Amino acid sequence: MKQANDDKALRQKIFQLQAEICKALGNPTRMAIVDRLGVGEIAAADLIAGLGISKANLSKHMTILVHGGIVESRRDGRQILYRLIDSEIRKACAVMSSVLYRRLKRGERLASAIDMVKAS
Protein backbone atom coordinates (compact mmCIF):
# COMPACT_ATOMS: atom_id res chain seq x y z
CA MET A 1 0.00 0.00 0.00
CA LYS A 2 2.84 2.39 0.84
CA GLN A 3 4.42 1.78 -2.59
CA ALA A 4 1.13 2.68 -4.30
CA ASN A 5 0.90 5.91 -2.29
CA ASP A 6 4.53 6.75 -3.10
CA ASP A 7 3.88 6.13 -6.81
CA LYS A 8 0.79 8.33 -6.69
CA ALA A 9 2.70 11.13 -4.95
CA LEU A 10 5.51 10.88 -7.50
CA ARG A 11 3.04 11.04 -10.42
CA GLN A 12 1.39 14.10 -8.85
CA LYS A 13 4.77 15.80 -8.49
CA ILE A 14 5.58 15.05 -12.15
CA PHE A 15 2.19 16.43 -13.23
CA GLN A 16 2.84 19.58 -11.18
CA LEU A 17 6.23 20.08 -12.84
CA GLN A 18 4.70 19.49 -16.28
CA ALA A 19 2.02 22.07 -15.54
CA GLU A 20 4.70 24.60 -14.55
CA ILE A 21 6.50 24.06 -17.87
CA CYS A 22 3.22 24.43 -19.76
CA LYS A 23 2.43 27.65 -17.88
CA ALA A 24 5.84 29.05 -18.76
CA LEU A 25 5.23 28.20 -22.43
CA GLY A 26 1.67 29.52 -22.34
CA ASN A 27 2.32 32.68 -24.32
CA PRO A 28 2.89 33.17 -28.08
CA THR A 29 5.96 35.34 -27.54
CA ARG A 30 7.54 32.76 -25.26
CA MET A 31 6.76 30.05 -27.81
CA ALA A 32 8.51 32.17 -30.47
CA ILE A 33 11.50 32.58 -28.15
CA VAL A 34 11.74 28.82 -27.62
CA ASP A 35 11.47 28.29 -31.37
CA ARG A 36 14.35 30.70 -32.01
CA LEU A 37 16.46 29.20 -29.23
CA GLY A 38 15.93 25.78 -30.78
CA VAL A 39 18.69 26.56 -33.28
CA GLY A 40 21.16 27.40 -30.51
CA GLU A 41 22.31 30.12 -28.17
CA ILE A 42 21.15 33.63 -29.07
CA ALA A 43 22.04 37.07 -27.74
CA ALA A 44 19.29 39.09 -26.10
CA ALA A 45 19.78 41.89 -28.65
CA ASP A 46 19.19 39.45 -31.51
CA LEU A 47 16.03 38.15 -29.88
CA ILE A 48 14.77 41.70 -29.40
CA ALA A 49 15.42 42.54 -33.05
CA GLY A 50 14.09 39.26 -34.40
CA LEU A 51 10.90 39.30 -32.36
CA GLY A 52 10.31 43.05 -32.60
CA ILE A 53 9.83 43.46 -28.84
CA SER A 54 11.30 45.80 -26.26
CA LYS A 55 14.15 44.96 -23.92
CA ALA A 56 11.75 45.16 -20.96
CA ASN A 57 9.30 42.81 -22.68
CA LEU A 58 12.05 40.29 -23.46
CA SER A 59 13.26 40.50 -19.87
CA LYS A 60 9.77 39.74 -18.55
CA HIS A 61 9.39 36.70 -20.81
CA MET A 62 12.90 35.40 -20.13
CA THR A 63 12.35 35.63 -16.37
CA ILE A 64 9.33 33.34 -16.74
CA LEU A 65 11.20 30.92 -19.00
CA VAL A 66 14.23 30.83 -16.68
CA HIS A 67 12.07 30.23 -13.59
CA GLY A 68 10.19 27.56 -15.54
CA GLY A 69 13.44 25.70 -16.06
CA ILE A 70 13.27 26.04 -19.85
CA VAL A 71 15.98 28.62 -20.58
CA GLU A 72 19.27 29.59 -19.00
CA SER A 73 21.38 32.66 -19.53
CA ARG A 74 25.02 33.58 -19.39
CA ARG A 75 26.87 36.84 -19.69
CA ASP A 76 29.62 37.35 -22.26
CA GLY A 77 31.02 40.82 -21.69
CA ARG A 78 28.09 43.19 -22.16
CA GLN A 79 25.92 40.62 -23.94
CA ILE A 80 23.43 38.30 -22.33
CA LEU A 81 23.11 35.01 -24.17
CA TYR A 82 20.20 32.60 -23.81
CA ARG A 83 19.85 28.94 -24.62
CA LEU A 84 17.42 26.10 -24.02
CA ILE A 85 18.32 23.98 -21.02
CA ASP A 86 17.01 20.87 -22.76
CA SER A 87 16.55 20.51 -26.52
CA GLU A 88 13.63 18.16 -25.87
CA ILE A 89 11.52 21.25 -25.12
CA ARG A 90 11.74 22.26 -28.78
CA LYS A 91 10.75 18.73 -29.80
CA ALA A 92 7.72 18.92 -27.49
CA CYS A 93 6.71 22.21 -29.14
CA ALA A 94 7.13 20.59 -32.57
CA VAL A 95 4.76 17.81 -31.51
CA MET A 96 2.20 20.43 -30.42
CA SER A 97 2.57 22.17 -33.79
CA SER A 98 2.01 18.88 -35.58
CA VAL A 99 -1.16 18.21 -33.60
CA LEU A 100 -2.44 21.71 -34.36
CA TYR A 101 -1.63 21.33 -38.06
CA ARG A 102 -3.64 18.09 -38.24
CA ARG A 103 -6.51 19.70 -36.34
CA LEU A 104 -6.55 22.65 -38.75
CA LYS A 105 -6.51 20.32 -41.76
CA ARG A 106 -9.49 18.40 -40.35
CA GLY A 107 -11.28 21.72 -39.83
CA GLU A 108 -10.57 22.74 -43.44
CA ARG A 109 -12.00 19.45 -44.71
CA LEU A 110 -15.06 19.88 -42.52
CA ALA A 111 -15.56 23.46 -43.74
CA SER A 112 -15.26 22.30 -47.37
CA ALA A 113 -17.82 19.54 -46.77
CA ILE A 114 -20.23 22.01 -45.16
CA ASP A 115 -19.78 24.44 -48.07
CA MET A 116 -20.53 21.61 -50.54
CA VAL A 117 -23.74 20.70 -48.65
CA LYS A 118 -24.83 24.34 -48.55
CA ALA A 119 -24.19 24.72 -52.28
CA SER A 120 -26.38 21.75 -53.23
C-alpha positions as MATLAB code, in Angstrom:
seq = 'MKQANDDKALRQKIFQLQAEICKALGNPTRMAIVDRLGVGEIAAADLIAGLGISKANLSKHMTILVHGGIVESRRDGRQILYRLIDSEIRKACAVMSSVLYRRLKRGERLASAIDMVKAS';
ca = [
       0.000    0.000    0.000;
       2.839    2.390    0.841;
       4.417    1.779   -2.586;
       1.126    2.684   -4.305;
       0.901    5.913   -2.287;
       4.529    6.746   -3.096;
       3.878    6.132   -6.814;
       0.787    8.333   -6.692;
       2.695   11.132   -4.951;
       5.506   10.880   -7.501;
       3.043   11.042  -10.419;
       1.389   14.096   -8.848;
       4.771   15.802   -8.487;
       5.585   15.053  -12.148;
       2.195   16.431  -13.235;
       2.843   19.576  -11.175;
       6.228   20.082  -12.838;
       4.705   19.485  -16.283;
       2.023   22.072  -15.543;
       4.702   24.600  -14.554;
       6.495   24.062  -17.871;
       3.220   24.427  -19.765;
       2.430   27.649  -17.876;
       5.840   29.050  -18.764;
       5.232   28.199  -22.425;
       1.673   29.519  -22.339;
       2.323   32.677  -24.324;
       2.885   33.166  -28.082;
       5.961   35.345  -27.539;
       7.536   32.759  -25.262;
       6.757   30.046  -27.814;
       8.510   32.167  -30.465;
      11.502   32.583  -28.149;
      11.739   28.817  -27.622;
      11.475   28.290  -31.369;
      14.353   30.699  -32.014;
      16.459   29.197  -29.233;
      15.932   25.782  -30.781;
      18.689   26.562  -33.278;
      21.164   27.398  -30.512;
      22.313   30.118  -28.166;
      21.152   33.631  -29.071;
      22.045   37.070  -27.735;
      19.290   39.090  -26.101;
      19.784   41.893  -28.648;
      19.192   39.449  -31.514;
      16.026   38.150  -29.882;
      14.773   41.703  -29.397;
      15.420   42.540  -33.050;
      14.086   39.260  -34.402;
      10.902   39.299  -32.363;
      10.307   43.050  -32.596;
       9.828   43.458  -28.845;
      11.297   45.798  -26.265;
      14.145   44.958  -23.920;
      11.748   45.156  -20.965;
       9.297   42.813  -22.681;
      12.053   40.292  -23.460;
      13.263   40.500  -19.868;
       9.774   39.743  -18.546;
       9.391   36.700  -20.806;
      12.897   35.404  -20.130;
      12.347   35.627  -16.372;
       9.325   33.344  -16.736;
      11.203   30.921  -19.005;
      14.225   30.833  -16.684;
      12.071   30.234  -13.591;
      10.187   27.559  -15.544;
      13.442   25.695  -16.063;
      13.268   26.043  -19.852;
      15.980   28.618  -20.583;
      19.267   29.591  -19.004;
      21.376   32.664  -19.529;
      25.015   33.581  -19.387;
      26.872   36.843  -19.689;
      29.619   37.353  -22.259;
      31.018   40.822  -21.690;
      28.092   43.194  -22.161;
      25.924   40.618  -23.943;
      23.434   38.300  -22.328;
      23.109   35.015  -24.166;
      20.195   32.600  -23.806;
      19.847   28.941  -24.623;
      17.422   26.103  -24.016;
      18.325   23.981  -21.020;
      17.011   20.874  -22.756;
      16.550   20.514  -26.519;
      13.631   18.156  -25.869;
      11.516   21.247  -25.117;
      11.738   22.262  -28.775;
      10.751   18.725  -29.798;
       7.718   18.917  -27.494;
       6.714   22.214  -29.140;
       7.129   20.590  -32.566;
       4.760   17.808  -31.507;
       2.204   20.431  -30.424;
       2.574   22.170  -33.794;
       2.012   18.881  -35.584;
      -1.160   18.206  -33.598;
      -2.442   21.711  -34.364;
      -1.633   21.327  -38.058;
      -3.639   18.089  -38.245;
      -6.515   19.696  -36.344;
      -6.552   22.649  -38.748;
      -6.511   20.322  -41.755;
      -9.494   18.396  -40.355;
     -11.276   21.725  -39.829;
     -10.573   22.745  -43.442;
     -12.001   19.452  -44.713;
     -15.061   19.882  -42.522;
     -15.556   23.456  -43.744;
     -15.258   22.299  -47.366;
     -17.816   19.545  -46.768;
     -20.232   22.015  -45.163;
     -19.775   24.436  -48.073;
     -20.533   21.613  -50.537;
     -23.738   20.698  -48.654;
     -24.830   24.339  -48.551;
     -24.185   24.725  -52.283;
     -26.383   21.749  -53.227;
];
